[in-house]
């Protein structure tokens, strides 16, 4: 059986992948387990050289990867290129594994006794990745795990699996030993088979909070290491001194980039004081100028959402809010009929306790909440069940410092709409935005994909 892959801009089938099951997972994991003994014994410097070759190969296929992302996900080609660039940066980070895996040492901790800490790979690692970043998120996981000496089995989203296949094809051309990296496909059955497999030592997941919680619970019951990144509701605080074209551009990119299908999308704007009266008309004007169409068209500002099911979910939020009397200041407009397109929508004076301001809609819907002070804005943001990212727009350093110190999130933006850290810093949030202690990329990822071992030694004279 094969799974069809649709272009969301046209609803046409652009590829097919084999539907995975427990048997296919078992074959991939067993092959990875066999390959682990020899791959983990390869000196870390040599593993890093493989990463250098992999990064170079990805650069040479850069446009192919970006086009693949844009076609199967729907995001604009500019967004897709940015995603591929962020993925390659993670490979470049993994090239530094000889330094990243270095431990600590202390001689003479007692008479004649020395102590060292050393990092070792775990074994077979599994990655379960979402539809919205089909290149970047796999490249957050696979290179760091492999460079640390692990082997890896990747299960991409069935909605966007073709880019993962292309990454595997590129890796296969870089001389990696057979069995150390495999891709399996499918839905819940495949995911459960990966988590439950006795040879899988660690599971990385990115998706909704409900599923992330389930993945963590299932993996922990099997005594596996797990990092599970969940959902988000990101708040953009605009102070009165920051109502300008730069802020509007940042808010528009954050709210409507990737059609709002990002865990870093700024879907709630908290306007402080009179900022709302001035910025809302500017946002409405900017939204009216957004050009919708296929993401591969370089003149397009916003592509489709990933599926017709996503349209139904997003429209449900908009229609319920309208029926409840919410103030819709940018009316949904006609969209291309050929694909899974949905119009941007902007609501003003939204109830901060309502579902528009609380739920992860995962679409191009921006809710504007009005508050009187920065303290009130922080209260709204910190009352969320999520804690992924939040940003403030201000010219006041004291306000920015207060916000960064008090907002309950893992990633903070100051005059930055999408607070996405570079590959050498950790990525992840708090509260229901993450399940597990260690975040993606940076030193957290190195710690996640390695086991620290302390050696205490004595050599009698």
C-alpha positions in Angstrom: 0.0 0.0 0.0 1.2 3.5 -0.8 0.3 6.9 0.7 -0.4 9.7 -1.9 1.2 13.1 -1.3 -0.8 16.2 -2.4 0.3 19.6 -3.5 -1.9 21.8 -1.2 -1.9 24.6 -3.8 -3.5 22.3 -6.5 -4.7 19.2 -4.6 -2.8 17.2 -7.2 -0.9 14.1 -6.3 2.9 14.9 -6.5 4.3 11.7 -5.1 3.7 8.5 -3.2 5.5 6.8 -0.3 5.1 3.3 1.1 2.7 3.0 4.0 4.7 1.7 6.9 3.7 -0.7 9.6 5.2 -2.6 12.5 7.2 -4.9 10.3 8.8 -2.1 8.3 9.7 -0.3 11.5 11.2 -3.5 12.9 13.4 -4.0 9.8 14.6 -0.4 9.9 15.3 -0.4 13.7 17.1 -3.8 13.6 19.3 -2.6 10.7 20.1 0.6 12.7 20.8 -1.5 15.8 23.3 -3.7 13.8 25.0 -0.7 12.3 25.4 1.0 15.7 28.3 -1.1 17.0 30.5 -0.2 14.1 29.3 3.4 13.6 29.8 4.3 17.3 33.3 3.0 17.1 34.2 5.4 14.3 36.3 8.2 15.8 34.3 11.3 16.4 36.6 13.3 14.1 35.8 11.0 11.2 32.1 11.2 12.0 32.4 15.0 11.8 34.0 14.7 8.4 30.9 12.9 7.2 28.9 15.9 8.5 31.1 18.3 6.5 30.4 16.2 3.3 26.6 16.1 4.2 26.5 19.9 4.7 28.2 20.4 1.3 25.8 18.0 -0.4 22.8 19.7 1.1 24.1 23.1 -0.2 24.5 21.7 -3.7 20.8 20.5 -3.6 19.6 23.6 -1.8 17.1 24.7 -4.4 15.8 21.1 -4.9 15.2 20.9 -1.1 13.5 24.3 -1.0 11.2 23.5 -4.0 10.3 20.2 -2.4 9.3 21.9 0.9 7.3 24.6 -1.0 5.4 22.0 -3.1 4.4 19.6 -0.5 3.9 22.0 2.4 2.6 25.0 0.5 4.8 27.7 2.1 6.3 30.4 -0.1 9.6 29.6 -1.8 11.3 32.3 0.3 10.1 30.7 3.5 11.2 27.3 2.2 14.7 28.6 1.5 14.9 30.0 5.0 13.8 26.7 6.4 16.5 24.8 4.4 19.1 27.3 5.5 18.2 26.7 9.2 18.4 23.0 8.6 21.9 23.2 7.1 23.0 25.4 10.0 22.2 22.5 12.3 24.4 20.2 10.2 27.2 22.7 10.4 26.7 22.8 14.2 27.0 18.9 14.2 30.4 19.3 12.4 31.8 20.6 15.7 31.0 17.3 17.6 34.7 16.6 18.5 34.5 19.7 20.7 30.8 19.3 21.7 31.3 15.8 23.1 34.3 16.7 25.2 33.9 15.9 28.9 35.5 17.1 32.0 38.5 15.9 34.1 39.8 16.6 37.5 43.1 15.0 38.8 43.6 14.2 42.5 40.1 14.5 43.7 41.4 12.3 46.5 44.8 10.9 47.2 45.8 8.9 44.1 42.3 9.2 42.5 41.4 11.0 39.3 37.9 11.6 37.9 36.6 12.2 34.3 33.2 12.5 32.7 32.8 11.2 29.2 29.9 11.3 26.7 28.9 8.1 24.9 26.2 7.6 22.2 22.9 6.0 23.2 22.1 3.6 20.3 19.2 3.7 17.9 17.3 7.1 18.1 13.9 7.8 16.5 12.5 11.1 15.2 8.8 11.8 14.6 8.5 15.1 12.8 5.5 17.4 11.7 4.3 18.6 8.4 5.1 22.3 8.8 8.9 22.0 8.6 9.7 18.9 6.5 13.4 19.8 6.1 14.4 21.8 9.1 13.1 19.7 11.9 14.6 16.4 10.6 17.9 18.2 10.2 17.7 19.4 13.8 17.7 15.8 14.9 19.5 13.5 12.4 22.9 15.2 12.1 23.5 15.7 15.8 22.4 12.2 16.7 24.6 10.7 14.0 27.6 12.9 14.7 27.4 11.8 18.4 27.7 8.2 17.3 24.0 7.1 17.2 22.0 5.6 14.4 18.6 7.1 13.4 15.2 6.2 12.1 13.0 9.1 11.0 9.2 9.0 10.7 8.1 12.2 8.8 4.5 13.5 8.6 2.5 11.6 6.0 1.4 15.0 4.7 5.0 16.0 3.8 7.2 13.0 3.5 8.9 13.7 0.2 11.5 16.1 1.6 12.6 13.5 4.1 13.1 11.0 1.3 15.2 13.6 -0.5 17.3 14.2 2.6 17.9 10.4 2.9 18.9 10.3 -0.8 21.4 13.1 -0.3 22.8 11.4 2.8 23.1 8.1 0.9 25.4 9.8 -1.6 27.7 11.1 1.1 29.2 7.7 2.0 27.4 7.1 5.3 27.6 3.4 6.3 24.5 1.3 5.4 21.8 1.2 8.1 22.7 4.2 10.2 19.9 6.4 8.8 16.5 5.2 7.6 13.1 6.7 6.8 9.9 5.0 7.6 6.4 6.2 6.8 2.9 5.9 8.1 0.6 7.2 10.9 -0.1 6.2 14.5 0.7 2.6 14.0 4.2 3.4 12.8 4.7 5.9 15.6 3.7 3.4 18.3 5.9 0.7 16.8 8.9 3.1 16.9 8.3 4.1 20.5 7.7 0.6 21.7 10.5 -1.1 19.8 13.0 -2.5 22.4 16.0 -1.4 20.4 15.0 2.3 20.2 16.8 4.2 23.0 15.6 7.7 22.5 12.6 9.4 20.9 12.4 13.0 19.6 9.0 14.4 18.7 7.5 17.7 17.4 3.8 18.1 17.1 0.7 19.0 19.1 0.7 19.1 22.9 -1.8 16.4 23.3 0.2 14.0 21.2 3.5 15.2 22.7 2.2 14.3 26.1 1.1 10.9 24.9 4.5 10.3 23.2 6.3 11.2 26.4 4.2 8.9 28.6 4.5 6.0 26.2 8.3 6.4 25.9 8.9 6.9 29.6 6.9 3.7 30.4 9.4 1.9 28.1 12.3 3.6 30.0 13.4 5.5 26.9 14.9 9.0 26.8 12.3 11.4 25.2 12.1 15.1 24.1 8.6 16.0 22.9 7.9 19.5 21.7 4.2 20.5 21.7 2.0 23.3 20.7 2.2 27.1 21.2 0.3 30.3 21.5 2.7 33.1 21.1 2.0 36.6 22.2 3.4 39.8 20.5 3.4 42.8 22.9 3.4 46.1 21.2 4.2 49.2 23.3 3.0 52.7 22.3 6.6 53.7 21.4 6.9 51.0 18.8 4.0 51.6 16.4 5.9 51.9 13.1 6.3 50.2 9.7 9.1 47.9 11.0 6.8 46.5 13.8 3.9 46.0 11.4 6.2 44.1 9.0 7.5 41.9 11.8 3.9 41.2 13.1 2.7 40.3 9.6 5.5 37.9 9.0 5.0 36.3 12.3 1.2 36.0 12.1 0.8 35.1 8.4 4.2 33.6 7.4 3.8 29.9 6.5 0.0 30.6 6.6 0.3 30.7 10.4 1.3 27.1 10.5 4.3 27.5 12.7 4.9 26.9 16.4 6.6 30.3 16.5 3.6 32.1 14.8 2.6 35.3 16.7 -1.1 34.8 16.7 -2.0 37.2 19.5 -1.0 40.9 19.4 -1.3 42.5 22.8 -1.5 46.3 22.2 -0.6 48.4 25.2 -2.2 51.7 25.8 -3.1 53.6 22.6 -0.9 51.3 20.5 -4.0 49.4 19.3 -5.8 52.5 17.9 -2.7 53.2 15.7 -1.5 49.8 14.7 -4.7 48.0 13.9 -5.4 50.1 10.8 -1.8 49.6 9.6 -2.2 45.8 10.0 -5.5 45.8 8.1 -3.9 47.7 5.2 -0.9 45.3 5.2 -3.2 42.3 5.2 -5.2 43.7 2.2 -1.9 43.7 0.2 -1.0 40.1 0.9 -0.9 38.1 -2.4 -2.2 34.5 -2.1 -1.2 31.7 -4.4 1.1 28.7 -4.9 4.2 29.0 -2.7 6.5 28.1 -5.6 5.5 31.4 -7.3 8.1 33.9 -6.1 5.5 36.8 -6.2 3.3 35.2 -3.7 3.2 36.4 0.0 1.1 33.5 1.5 0.6 30.0 0.2 -2.2 27.5 1.1 -2.6 25.7 4.4 -1.7 22.0 4.3 -5.1 20.4 3.8 -8.8 20.9 3.4 -9.2 19.6 7.0 -7.0 22.5 8.1 -9.4 24.9 6.3 -12.4 23.4 8.2 -10.6 23.8 11.5 -9.5 27.4 10.9 -12.9 28.4 9.5 -14.6 26.9 12.5 -12.7 29.3 14.8 -13.4 32.3 12.6 -17.1 31.5 12.3 -17.6 30.8 16.0 -15.9 34.1 16.9 -18.1 36.0 14.5 -21.2 34.4 15.8 -20.2 35.4 19.3 -19.9 39.0 18.3 -16.1 39.3 18.0 -15.0 42.3 16.0 -13.6 41.2 12.7 -11.6 44.1 11.3 -10.1 42.3 8.3 -12.8 40.3 6.6 -11.9 36.9 4.9 -11.7 37.5 1.2 -12.0 35.3 -1.9 -9.1 32.9 -2.3 -7.9 30.7 -5.2 -10.3 27.8 -5.6 -7.8 25.3 -6.9 -6.1 24.4 -3.6 -6.4 24.5 0.2 -6.3 28.3 0.6 -7.7 30.2 3.5 -7.9 34.0 3.8 -6.1 35.9 6.6 -8.3 37.2 9.3 -7.8 39.9 12.0 -10.0 40.3 15.1 -9.7 43.4 17.3 -10.6 43.8 21.0 -10.5 40.1 21.6 -11.4 38.6 25.0 -8.1 37.4 26.4 -9.9 34.4 28.0 -11.7 33.4 24.7 -10.6 30.6 22.4 -9.2 33.0 19.8 -6.6 34.2 22.3 -6.1 30.8 24.0 -6.2 28.0 21.5 -3.5 27.0 19.0 -5.5 27.7 15.8 -2.5 27.0 13.5 -3.7 29.2 10.7 -3.6 32.8 9.5 -5.8 34.3 12.2 -4.5 37.3 14.3 -6.3 38.3 17.5 -5.6 41.8 18.9 -6.0 42.1 22.7 -6.1 45.6 24.3 -4.5 46.2 27.7 -3.5 49.3 29.7 0.0 48.4 30.8 3.0 46.1 30.4 2.1 44.4 33.7 -1.4 43.5 32.3 0.2 42.3 29.0 2.5 40.0 31.0 -0.5 38.7 32.9 -2.3 37.8 29.7 0.7 36.1 28.2 1.7 34.2 31.3 -1.8 32.8 31.9 -1.5 30.7 28.7 -1.1 26.9 29.1 1.7 27.2 26.5 5.1 28.8 26.9 7.0 28.5 23.6 7.9 32.1 22.6 6.9 35.7 23.0 8.1 39.0 21.7 8.0 42.6 22.7 8.2 45.6 20.4 9.5 48.7 22.2 12.1 51.5 22.1 12.4 51.3 25.9 15.3 49.2 27.2 13.8 49.0 30.7 10.5 47.6 29.3 12.3 45.1 27.2 14.4 44.0 30.2 11.3 43.6 32.4 9.5 41.6 29.7 12.5 39.2 29.1 12.8 38.6 32.9 9.1 38.0 33.6 7.5 36.4 30.5 7.1 32.6 31.1 8.4 31.2 27.8 11.5 29.5 26.5 12.3 31.9 23.7 12.0 35.7 23.9 12.1 38.2 21.1 12.9 41.9 21.5 11.7 43.7 18.4 11.8 40.4 16.6 8.6 38.8 15.4 9.8 35.2 15.2 12.1 34.4 18.1 13.9 31.5 16.5 17.3 30.8 18.0 20.3 29.8 15.8 21.3 26.1 15.7 23.9 26.5 18.5 21.3 27.7 21.0 18.5 25.4 22.4 15.1 25.6 20.8 12.0 24.9 22.9 9.5 26.3 25.4 8.1 25.6 28.9 4.7 24.4 30.3 2.6 22.5 27.7 5.0 23.5 24.9 7.5 20.8 25.9 7.5 17.4 27.6 10.9 16.4 28.7 13.9 18.2 30.1 16.1 18.8 27.1 15.3 20.9 24.1 16.1 20.7 20.4 19.5 21.7 18.9 22.4 23.4 20.7 24.1 21.9 23.7 20.7 20.5 24.9 20.6 18.3 21.8 24.1 17.0 22.4 23.2 16.2 25.9 20.0 14.5 24.8 21.8 12.2 22.2 24.6 11.2 24.6 24.9 9.4 27.9 27.3 11.0 30.3 29.5 8.6 32.2 31.7 9.4 35.1 35.0 7.4 35.5 36.8 7.4 38.9 40.2 5.8 38.7 43.0 4.8 41.0 46.4 3.4 39.9 48.3 2.1 43.0 52.0 2.7 42.9 
